[in-house]
Amino acid sequence: MLWLILLIVVILILLGSLPLWPYSGGWGYYPSGGAGTVLVILIVQLLVGVI
């Protein structure tokens, strides 16, 4: 169950970081950097065995 929730959250973060909307053109690398940070934290937790 936790895997499904994490997968949905990661997919939503990745979709939200795409600059598809006109107002998101000036955001720069902040959304994709945040998504990368979340992915790195999840990978580290997977390797350590927390999740």
SULJONOR-V196347 format. One record per helix or strand of 3 or more residues. SS is the DSSP state (@ for helix, = for strand). FROM is the first residue (numbers start at 1). TO is the last residue. If there is no record, write none. Layout:
BEGIN
ss & from & to
SS & FROM & TO
SS & FROM & TO
END
This chain:
BEGIN
ss & from & to
@ & 2 & 16
@ & 22 & 27
@ & 30 & 48
END
